[in-house]
Amino acid sequence: MGRAKNKQNLLIATALCIINKRSSQKIRRFQVHPLFHARKIHGEYFSLIERLELFPIKFFEYFRMSRQQFQCILLKIRSDIQPRFNLFRNDTISAKEKLCLTLRFLATGASFADLSFRFLMGKTTVRWCIMQTIQAINKHFTDLVMRVPESPSFWKEISLDFLSNWNFPNCLGAVDGKHVKMFAPRKSGSFNFNYKKCFSTILMAVVDANYKFIMVSIGAHGSNADSTVFASSNFGKAWLSNPKSLFVPADQKLPSTENCLPFVLVGDEAFGLRYNLMTPFPGSHLTTKQRIFNYRLSRARRIVESTFGILAHTWRVLIKPLEIQMDLAKPLILCCCVLHNFLQNEKEHLNPSHFQDEFSAQLVDQDARNAEPASMAVNIRNAFSDWLVTEGNLDYQWERI
């Protein structure tokens, strides 16, 4: 009898706990808030976008792209973000409206709550539409506008652009990192707290001579150094230890000389000098030739900083601290980089299959370099310095130093 009574008391206590828990939960009064019922009349998409299409300049200012570019993106991703049939809700959001919402979010960095009142839809719905569209853009455009190196010809085109535009030979890209501010991620401690006294994640990038991203690595903790982030990325590992996997061309003669030097990336002093990664001469007591090298290297290297500036001022969501967690921040930052390349009219590159023999011929040289990287790197930097004051001399460089 006592056991039955105890069991009955236990059931009563459990029932009371469930009732109290349900009563303490927030009661959802509306499936759709009455304020949002007028979305198709007063929402920003329905009240502004149709009129905006009549004015190309204002359309560009609003979306950061032309109407033709907008339509190109929409056609590519429409199948991924178009509304699905819902038996319980007839008021669906079109693919075009989702793209408009996403581009405006990226262009302004407005909060989800702000966009909720502008477009007259729930804050959770705004967040879901934006992330769905970002994932669709990444899916369809990443490989199209940020292609993995496929042959030496890919790199040689970049090298020719650096030589003609920025007067630095055998250069395949400029490398640097950008801190993207964000609110402290959950349970991250101080991992994302950087030297600028704020929380951030790092966008590591290699950029060509035309302000386009060749490679991006996203998500490293803000407390890490740029050199560590680069060396830990897949591209960095391949570049520093196994360039053959990236189809880097064999050594090439500098213009008007018989001196063969390797193809290199250019970066600031934080990255460390390597035979295929040129950094400035350190210190303040430098010779004239060394100062000229630093100036010419800076002209080529600042392209990556300019690219970061263009990226952030086009997609201003990267200027304000991100209000989302790391798992959502990565695709968002990647989407901004992909759209940047798309708007810069990334060129298609050929994919020939006859470069394997040429590449195999340079493996012996690279193995020899890895045996003594420090002295080899110093000699290569000195060789670049000699060329910049002789055959590669620019009249105005003497005034700039």
RAFEN-V38309 format. One record per helix or strand. SS is the DSSP state (H for helix, E for strand). FROM is the first residue (numbers start at 0). TO is the last residue. Records with the same first field share a line. If there is no record, write none. Layout:
SS->FROM-TO  FROM-TO
//
This chain:
H->1-23  33-41  43-51  55-62  66-80  94-107  111-118  122-144  151-165  225-231  233-240  242-245  268-270  287-313  315-317  325-342  355-359  362-370  372-387  396-399
E->170-181  192-192  198-206  212-220  251-252  259-260  263-265  273-273  276-277  321-321
//
